[in-house]
Amino acid sequence: MEIAFAEARAAAARGEVPVGAAVVRDGAVIAAAGNRTRELNDPTAHAEVLAIRAACAEIGSERLIGCDLWVTLEPCPMCATAISFARLRRLYFGAEDPKGGGVVSGARLYDQPTCHHAPEVYPGFREREAAEMLRAFFRERRDTT
């Protein structure tokens, strides 16, 4: 999770919403990324999607069987779908996202009968730290505008 937090801090330094993700297989990080939507002018460049893309390239497969994803914020519905399609084994995340989440909030994608694969989900890892990082990021933006 520390690598995901480092990616989130790097995203914030770039002016991106501070979300970071890391894909782990057999105890080793095989890919990590932070949000880059503004930098890449790409609304799909969320940390989770970028980390999944890099992990798939690293192992040479569109399926990340036996891999786990660590992310600082509850994935949105788009990212939750990508996690499902990649067949990630487990999802660990920090703060819940009541407005935009797709796992334990909002759409609850993995509870839908149309979901083909649902990872094991473990919320709340360093939740307070993750939530405070996001609050501070948005507070700073409100205070400077």
C-alpha positions as CSV (number, residue, x, y, z in Angstrom):
1,M,0.0,0.0,0.0
2,E,2.9,2.3,0.6
3,I,3.7,2.3,-3.2
4,A,0.1,3.2,-4.0
5,F,0.4,6.1,-1.5
6,A,3.7,7.2,-3.1
7,E,2.0,7.2,-6.5
8,A,-0.9,9.2,-5.0
9,R,1.5,11.8,-3.6
10,A,3.2,12.0,-7.0
11,A,-0.1,12.5,-8.7
12,A,-1.0,15.4,-6.3
13,A,2.4,17.0,-7.1
14,R,1.5,16.9,-10.8
15,G,-1.9,18.6,-10.0
16,E,-3.8,15.4,-10.4
17,V,-6.4,14.0,-7.9
18,P,-4.2,12.0,-5.5
19,V,-5.0,8.4,-6.2
20,G,-2.4,5.7,-6.6
21,A,-2.5,2.0,-7.4
22,A,-0.2,-0.9,-7.4
23,V,-0.5,-4.4,-8.9
24,V,1.1,-7.2,-6.8
25,R,1.9,-10.8,-7.8
26,D,3.6,-13.3,-5.5
27,G,4.5,-10.5,-3.1
28,A,6.2,-8.3,-5.7
29,V,4.9,-5.1,-7.3
30,I,4.7,-5.6,-11.0
31,A,3.2,-2.2,-11.9
32,A,2.2,1.0,-10.2
33,A,0.6,4.3,-11.3
34,G,-1.0,7.4,-10.2
35,N,-3.8,9.4,-11.8
36,R,-2.8,11.1,-15.1
37,T,-6.1,12.3,-16.5
38,R,-5.1,15.9,-16.8
39,E,-1.6,15.3,-18.0
40,L,-2.7,12.8,-20.7
41,N,-6.0,14.6,-21.5
42,D,-7.6,11.2,-21.0
43,P,-10.6,10.6,-18.8
44,T,-9.7,6.9,-18.6
45,A,-6.2,7.5,-17.2
46,H,-7.2,6.7,-13.6
47,A,-4.5,5.1,-11.4
48,E,-6.1,1.7,-11.5
49,V,-6.5,1.6,-15.3
50,L,-2.9,2.7,-15.8
51,A,-1.6,0.1,-13.3
52,I,-3.6,-2.6,-14.9
53,R,-2.4,-1.7,-18.4
54,A,1.2,-1.7,-17.2
55,A,0.8,-5.1,-15.4
56,C,-0.8,-6.7,-18.4
57,A,2.1,-5.5,-20.6
58,E,4.6,-6.8,-18.0
59,I,3.2,-10.3,-17.9
60,G,2.0,-10.4,-21.5
61,S,-1.6,-11.2,-20.9
62,E,-5.0,-9.3,-20.6
63,R,-5.7,-11.4,-17.5
64,L,-4.0,-10.8,-14.2
65,I,-4.8,-14.1,-12.6
66,G,-3.3,-14.4,-9.2
67,C,-2.6,-10.7,-8.9
68,D,-3.9,-8.2,-6.4
69,L,-4.6,-4.5,-6.7
70,W,-3.9,-2.0,-3.9
71,V,-5.4,1.5,-4.4
72,T,-5.8,4.5,-2.1
73,L,-9.4,5.2,-3.1
74,E,-12.4,3.0,-3.8
75,P,-12.5,2.4,-7.5
76,C,-15.1,4.2,-9.6
77,P,-17.5,2.0,-11.8
78,M,-15.1,2.3,-14.8
79,C,-12.1,1.1,-12.8
80,A,-14.2,-1.6,-11.0
81,T,-15.2,-3.0,-14.4
82,A,-11.5,-3.0,-15.6
83,I,-10.6,-4.8,-12.4
84,S,-13.3,-7.4,-13.1
85,F,-12.3,-7.8,-16.7
86,A,-8.6,-8.2,-15.7
87,R,-9.7,-11.0,-13.4
88,L,-7.7,-9.6,-10.5
89,R,-7.8,-11.9,-7.4
90,R,-8.1,-9.3,-4.7
91,L,-8.8,-5.6,-4.3
92,Y,-7.5,-3.7,-1.3
93,F,-8.4,0.0,-1.0
94,G,-8.1,2.9,1.4
95,A,-10.9,5.4,1.5
96,E,-14.5,4.8,0.4
97,D,-15.9,7.1,-2.2
98,P,-19.6,7.7,-1.4
99,K,-20.0,10.0,-4.4
100,G,-18.1,8.2,-7.1
101,G,-17.3,4.7,-5.9
102,G,-18.4,1.5,-7.7
103,V,-17.5,-1.2,-5.2
104,V,-19.0,-0.7,-1.8
105,S,-20.7,2.6,-2.7
106,G,-22.8,3.7,-5.6
107,A,-23.2,1.0,-8.3
108,R,-21.7,-1.8,-6.3
109,L,-20.6,-3.5,-9.5
110,Y,-19.5,-6.8,-8.0
111,D,-23.0,-7.3,-6.5
112,Q,-24.6,-7.2,-9.9
113,P,-25.8,-10.4,-11.5
114,T,-24.1,-9.3,-14.8
115,C,-20.7,-9.2,-13.2
116,H,-18.6,-12.0,-14.6
117,H,-15.8,-11.9,-12.1
118,A,-15.7,-10.3,-8.6
119,P,-12.4,-10.0,-6.8
120,E,-12.2,-10.4,-3.0
121,V,-12.7,-6.9,-1.7
122,Y,-10.9,-5.5,1.4
123,P,-11.7,-1.9,2.1
124,G,-10.3,0.4,4.8
125,F,-6.5,0.1,4.4
126,R,-5.0,3.3,5.8
127,E,-8.5,4.8,5.2
128,R,-8.0,7.9,7.3
129,E,-4.7,8.8,5.7
130,A,-6.1,8.3,2.2
131,A,-9.2,10.4,3.0
132,E,-7.1,13.2,4.5
133,M,-4.8,13.3,1.5
134,L,-7.9,13.8,-0.8
135,R,-9.5,16.4,1.6
136,A,-6.2,18.3,1.8
137,F,-5.8,18.3,-2.0
138,F,-9.3,19.7,-2.6
139,R,-9.2,22.1,0.3
140,E,-6.0,23.6,-1.2
141,R,-7.7,24.0,-4.5
142,R,-10.7,25.7,-3.0
143,D,-8.5,28.0,-0.9
144,T,-6.4,29.2,-3.9
145,T,-9.3,30.0,-6.3
